[in-house]
Amino acid sequence: MINPPRHQEEYQDRSIECQEAIEPGFQAIVDCMLEVGWTRGEILRSLKRLIAADNMTQKEIKTEAELAIVRPMIRDGKRL
């Protein structure tokens, strides 16, 4: 079971609580990976790369959404 945030809006310890919610699953993944022969360094490098790839994907999605808004404006000759 993953603990949800105490409130939906921002509050001081929200990021800490998020880390605490992630930690058991993170440890389980690391332990499973170590058991099958991956090293801790390989695991951590791979997690960093996965985070970087996810960040790039999110930026691409945002850019595509912004372009979807701007293209019709340009096509219709409106000023930005």
Order of alpha helices (4+ residues) and beta strands (2+ residues): alpha-alpha
